[in-house]
Amino acid sequence: MTAELVRGQNHTLPQTRLEIRVSAGSPVVAGATLGDEHGTVRGTEWVAHPGSPRLPGLEVSRQAAADHRLAVDLDALPGAVHRVTVLLALPTGAGHPVRFGAVAAPFVAVTGLDGTEIATFTLIGLDTESAVAALELYRRQGAWKVRAVGQGYAAGLAGMLADQGLDRAAELAASIQDAVASGLARSVAPPPPRAPEGERVRHPAGPAPAPADPAPPRAGSEPLGGPTTAPAPGAPTGAAAPAAAAAGNAAPAAAGGGPIDYAHPRRQTSTPPPPPPTAPSAAPGQPAPPVAGDATGWSMDERLYNQIWGMFEDLARAVAAYRSAVDFAESRMEQELDRALSDPRHRMGGAGDLARERARDKCQDLTARAREALDRDLAQLAAESAVVEPALPAPYAGWDNPVWHGYRVPMELPMALRLGELHLPERTDLRIPLLVRLPLERGVWIDSGRTASEAAAATGGDRLRRLAMDTAVTLAARLLAVYPANEFSVHVIDPAGAAAGALAPLTDAGVLAAPPASGAGGVSAVLAHLTRRVDLVQMAVRAGAADSLPPDLDTGEHLLIVNDFPHGFDDRAVTQLRYLADEGPAVGVHLLMVADREDARDYGPVLDPLWRSLLRVTPVADDHLVDPWVGHAWTYEPCRVPEGSRVLEQVLDLMAAARRADPR
């Protein structure tokens, strides 16, 4: 029976391998500290947090989330540890609540590995506190117990760590918040909440729950977006959309890497119908054959979008379960080897060799069973991918998909766009499309620096810059192709004219708003034009006078491609660029930078908010992106046009013809 604890109450723990599940109404930072017999935290190495998520016997989430799962193995803790304190804190920065009294009361549950609840605790009565010690696992007379603490700290994370005896608590608290902000900047956009159980048959779980693995969002608890649904009656379209977005339907990216509202600005949040029952029946005991579009949604595109996110989550969790099982097997083997070596009876003769051999065999057996379960899940996901990929519409499809050969200029904006592909080392040929919502609510930075990754370091500087610009051009072409004619404009800043070759497909097709701007004068003119547009639309929306916009103002969406930043940029131009990155997305002005961050080091930290506000992608394979569930490092690869294919030019020619036929 589950023990429902109140503040100060304790309960005996019947087992030592546990999960601590946290559910909150807003993203929170989850961590844990280890204490000695006096409850003192001896150093930063005794604190598990998003910047350092793993300690012996303990693993916490790598980023802020509304739901967390913390993995605890009490037997694997160092012998000097007598207490584990679970900490919750609110992230700092724009868009986050500053006190627990402004959010729903967090709920914490201690469970077994099978999900059976052992003890629960609801943290009520919090007000001005921004950090709280939620639970305490402590050792008493050889047994472990859990105590409901609920001690809040108005002084925040620094005050809580200092109260536990940690030196330099303020510095550690600042580094934890920096790690959270960095995780938000690196994380791909969270998906909508999963469909209710039973509406979509997902793949079986792996051999063990994943550590640091947030639970599937509960209905209504996901703060960064709702279910994708059909356009609401009267929803703004075309020229009215940017104004409506500025009025609050689409939040701009926070300058400090804060949360972004990924709810589609043209979609309401009523529950969509479940998919039609088209899946063929499966043999008893076998998974149902995969079917494209078996997720919920009002349209096939929406169902495919949600299905891709379901596959993404399934792959993340399956691999997390496998890695957790392997870590447990290796940890158990090390403990058994230590015990064998510490036993004097095993130091002579063959007893010690036999004990070591048994420990290794047991580890190999556990690892083999975990791999078998993973391979089963991967095979099912691969079968689903083989069905889904050919069924994708053009905005979701790679350039090698035949759907592009039947391309027609769309009449309305799709809900998402493919930026590239993601995969994990456990199976590199299983690729998950990286989809982002449209209109873009976060700019993109294509990193052309050689220090970005090993693959970048192995690529020549000139070739890497060319690949980065080629990636920018193909992304701009995809954006042009998925918008209705003349509802999307592309501007280019190329101060030294170094990108003329890469830009040829766009310039030859005549789809740019103007020739690429060069020199300091060209940089200033383009930035002044787009800054004026942002200012005018913002003022019109705030005054409730959208009809008073100048007749020469293009209210469609705009993309600014910046090459070789900061070459050609003075301090004023840098300020304007930061302004466009922060304020532009809400009113239909989006930024696509091709730059090496090292080139801008002379500006110092003044540009840090700019880089954090952009989604960083790379022109070569790199494992810098993390998922929003487990925090795996996923290898990203951009969408490339197949060698020798002219599909890009054909699509741009069709778009240019449609623009000429409808000049507006």
LUMNU-823039 format. One record per residue (C-alpha): x, y, z; residue in one letter. Coordinates in pm, whole numbers, plus 50000, padded with zeros to 5 digits. Layout:
REM residues N
XYZa/...
REM end
This chain:
REM residues 664
500005000050000m/501275034749911t/502175057450203a/500845092750149e/503255113550354l/502815147450514v/505645170950606r/507975154650861g/506535119450826q/508805090250736n/508355055650587h/510615025050561t/511875016850213l/511394980150121p/514064980449849q/517204999249756t/516825004249378r/514285032049336l/512935059049114e/511885093049240i/509255108149014r/508545145349016v/505515161748859s/505135199548861a/502915224548685g/505945243148550s/509485233448447p/511665228048752v/515295218548806v/515675185348986a/518845175749170g/520085157249476a/522775160949739t/524625134449935l/525125139950306g/527305123250566d/526165111350909e/525745147751015h/523845157150699g/526755177650567t/527485179250194v/531265175850181r/531825191749843g/530475198749495t/531305162849400e/528455152649634w/525845172149436v/524025157649133a/522535184348908h/521915190848534p/525545201048480g/526845169748656s/523925145148651p/525615112748757r/527105102149089l/527705066549215p/524245052949284g/522435084249168l/521385100348841e/519215130948788v/517705148648488s/519915168848260r/517555198148208q/514545216148349a/511195199048287a/507715196148430a/508245158948491d/511365140648608h/512545106048699r/515575103348924l/517325069648952a/518665058849293v/520615027649386d/521175030349761l/523545000449768d/525845017749518a/526255049649723l/529645056249883p/529945042050233g/530245076650389a/526845087050256v/523985085150506h/521495108650344r/520185117249995v/518195149549969t/516075155849660v/516105192649560l/513735211849335l/514375247249209a/512785270948962l/514935280148661p/516015316248641t/515525338448338g/512715354348142a/509495334848112g/509945313948428h/507955318548751p/510025332549037v/508285315349329r/506665281749394f/503545299249521g/502775309049161a/502755273249026v/500885241349100a/502095222449408a/504845197849304p/504125161049358f/506915136649442v/506655098649446a/509175072149547v/508585041049336t/510105007449261g/511595000648921l/508284985948809d/506515018948883g/504815006949203t/504475036549437e/506065032649780i/505505067649920a/504135100449786t/504315136349901f/502595167949773t/504565199649853l/501815223249963i/502145255950151g/504975270649943l/504865307949866d/507915329949805t/510355300849792e/512195294149465s/513945262549587a/512795234349812v/514235203149973a/511475178749881a/512425144350014l/515175128850219e/516335092750196l/518315084650509y/519995054750670r/518915044851020r/520225013651199q/521184996850876g/517825003450701a/516845031150461w/513825053350513k/512215082450329v/511125114350501r/508875141550357a/510785174250411v/509175202350208g/511625228650339q/511485259050110g/514115286150061y/513295321549953a/517045326349901a/516825300649622g/519215272949530l/522235290749679a/520545294050017g/519475257650018m/522965244749931l/524545267350191a/522125254150454d/523475219250387q/526995230550470g/528345234050117l/531165258850066d/530875283149772r/527185274649741a/526405305949538a/528965296649271e/527565261549237l/523985274649221a/524965298548940a/526705270648747s/523595248648782i/521355275948641q/523855281748358d/523735244548275a/519935246248268v/519975276448036a/522505258947811s/520305227947803g/517295248647698l/519355264547421a/520555230547294r/517295212047329s/515095205647030v/511575218947055a/509395198047285p/506565179347114p/502905182447202p/501695160647492p/501345124047403r/497935110547314a/495945094647598p/496835058547669e/495095035447427g/494825060047138e/498195049947003r/499905016347041v/503545022947117r/506474999647138h/507224978447443p/509484992647708a/513114982447739g/514584960448009p/514794987048278a/513475022148331p/515785049548217a/517495070548479p/517015107948459a/514065101348235d/511125124848273p/507745107948276a/505395112747983p/503625146148024p/500245144748192r/497335160748009a/497485198048060g/500835197648240s/503145204747950e/504055241747967p/505675244947626l/502835235847392g/499535218247352g/498175191647121p/498295200146755t/494805204846619t/492955219246324a/492935256746249p/490435275146459a/487595293046281p/488615328446209g/492295321446272a/494555347446109p/496175337845784t/498345354845528g/499185391145600a/497245391745927a/499245363446079a/502325383146191p/500165408346374a/498215380946547a/501445363646640a/502755395646793a/499565398946993a/500515368147190g/499895337046982n/503595331346933a/506165340747193a/509615351547076p/512675332547182a/513945344847513a/517235362847489a/518685341947765g/517675308547619g/514405307147815g/511325287047728p/509495292447403i/505785287247345d/505735261147071y/501935260547041a/501125265946676h/499805301846640p/497145291046390r/495835260846574r/493435257046863q/494005232447146t/490875211247149s/491465173847156t/491765159246804p/489985127246711p/491875094346736p/493205079546412p/490895057446211p/491305020246288p/493245011845973t/496024991146125a/495904954646016p/495404929746294s/498474913046438a/499024877046534a/498504869946905p/501524881047106g/502984900846815q/503064938746773p/500684953246518a/502224960046176p/503224996746153p/500935020745967v/501765056045855a/499615081546034g/498535060746334d/498775090246578a/495995114446669t/495325145546460g/492805163446244w/494695156845920s/497145131445784m/499985157045805d/499215162746170e/499045125446241r/502385120046072l/503905148646270y/502725133746599n/503795098946490q/507335111246421i/507515126746766w/506245093846910g/509035075046731m/511555100746854f/510425096047213e/510295057947184d/513845056447052l/515095079647328a/513465059247601r/514415025247459a/518085035047438v/517935050647785a/516565018147924a/519344998447754y/522075021447879r/520605020448230s/520584982448227a/524194980948104v/525305005948369d/523544985648637f/525144953248516a/528624968748519e/528074984848858s/526864951949002r/529874933748859m/532254959149013e/530594955349353q/530794917349336e/534444919049229l/535224942549518d/533544919049763r/535394889449619a/538764906949645l/538074918550001s/537304883250121d/540514866850251p/539184832650149r/539334843049783h/542924855149785r/544414820749745m/543504791649526g/540874792049256g/537984805849463a/538804841649372g/539094833849001d/535794815549014l/534054844949188a/535424869348932r/534374847148644e/530854844048783r/530584881848823a/531694887648465r/529354860748330d/526444876248516k/527294910448375c/527524896748021q/524194878648064d/522414910148186l/523974930647906t/523004904947643a/519394904447765r/519284942447759a/520664942847405r/518124916947297e/515284938647426a/516804969447260l/517224951546927d/513574941146942r/512474977046998d/514864990246732l/513584965146477a/510014976246536q/510975012846511l/512925006146191a/509864989046043a/507745018946138e/510285043045988s/510275023145663a/506505028345641v/506385064445758v/509255079545557e/507765073045209p/504385086845325a/505755120545441l/504575152445270p/507225174645112a/507775197445416p/508605166845631y/510525147645364a/514205146445274g/515365158944937w/515735123044817d/512035115744871n/510135112444540p/507405135244677v/509565165144579w/509385155244212h/505625160644226g/505995193744410y/503335220444370r/503355254744533v/501145251444843p/498025271944910m/498535272745287e/501335269945538l/502105234945675p/502525229546047m/506195219446046a/509395217545845l/512215192145837r/515595206745943l/517605174745924g/517905140246079e/518865126946423l/520305093346521h/521995075646813l/525115053646805p/523165022246902e/521775021746547r/523015048846315t/520835038746020d/517625045446215l/517055082246143r/514405104246304i/513385135746111p/514025167446309l/510825187546262l/510305223446380v/506985241646395r/506065268846148l/506125298246157p/509615296546303l/509695308646661e/513445305946701r/516225316446468g/518825291846338v/522595294046361w/524635272246124i/527985268646294d/530845271646046s/533565269046312g/536155241446305r/536095238646685t/532445227846682a/533155190346659s/535715164346555e/534085161746212a/534315199646171a/537965199546282a/538735173446018a/537175194945746t/539135222745579g/538115257945678g/537075269045328d/535155236945263r/533405239345599l/532275275045528r/531005264245187r/529125234845339l/527615258145600a/526385282045334m/525075253245120d/523115241645424t/521685276745466a/520645278245102v/518875244545110t/517085254545430l/516005287745277a/514795268944968a/512715245445185r/511145275145363l/510345292145033l/508885259744897a/506465253445185v/504995288645197y/502325300544955p/503645322344674a/504825356844783n/504165350345152e/507825344845233f/510785367045144s/514495359745176v/517105386645234h/520845380145231v/523735398645394i/527055387745244d/529445416445325p/532435403445129a/530525385344855g/532135352544963a/528925332444929a/528125340644565a/528665304844450g/526555289044723a/523775314644669l/523585307744295a/520465285544312p/518535313644485l/519865342144272t/519515323243943d/515895314944021a/515175351044115g/513525342444446v/515515366444666l/513825398744776a/516875418044656a/520435410444547p/522695399744835p/523785430245035a/527535436245052s/529765461045228g/528995481045540a/526375501345353g/524505470745237g/524525455945590v/523155488345733s/520405491445470a/519025456145514v/519095457745892l/517405491845889a/514665478945657h/513855448445870l/514165467246199t/511675492846071r/509265464845982r/509515449446328v/509035483346495d/505985492846287l/504195459646331v/504875459246705q/503565494846747m/500465487746537a/499635456646737v/500175473147074r/497975502346969a/495315479246827g/495695496246490a/496935469046257a/494975485145969d/497135516345993s/500315499545871l/501925517345572p/500755503545237p/504345496645130d/504985473945427l/505305437245333d/503425418645607t/504525384345488g/507195363645663e/510845373545615h/514085354245651l/517425371845689l/520495351045599i/523695365445749v/527015352045620n/530475358145766d/529275375346082f/530675398346223p/532525409545909h/530975442645799g/529115447746130f/529735477746354d/528355481446707d/525065496046583r/524585467746334a/525285441946606v/522655458146828t/520125457146543q/520905420546478l/520325411846842r/517045431046829y/515885411446525l/516825378346691a/514865387247006d/511825405546870e/511625394946507g/510115359846528p/506925372346696a/506195395246401v/507405373546115g/511115382446082v/513435352546124h/517205350346145l/519475324445982l/523125330246070m/526125313245915v/528995321146150a/531905308946357d/531395320246715r/535145323646758e/535175350946493d/532955372346719a/535025367547036r/536115404247032d/532585413947133y/532935393347450g/529855382347644p/527635408947483v/526715383747213l/526075354047443d/522285360547453p/522265361147072l/523885326847039w/521675311747310r/518505324347143s/519295305546821l/518965268546744l/522485257346658r/522885232446375v/525995221546191t/526915215545826p/528575182345920v/527475154946156a/527655165646520d/526125152746846d/525225186247006h/521415183947021l/519555167947312v/516045153947332d/513495168547576p/512805135447757w/516075118947854v/518785143147741g/520665119947504h/523225136547280a/521845130146929w/523935131646615t/522435157546381y/522895157146004e/521475184045775p/519195177145479c/521345174745168r/520385173844804v/521545140744647p/524655143644436e/523775151944076g/520105158644150s/518415190044017r/515425187644248v/516405219844428l/516535240044106e/513245224943986q/511455234344308v/512855269744300l/511835274043935d/508255263744018l/508225287844312m/509575316344095a/506905309743830a/504175310344094a/505495343644224r/505445358743878r/501895346443822a/500735361944150d/502795393844194p/500435409344457r/
REM end
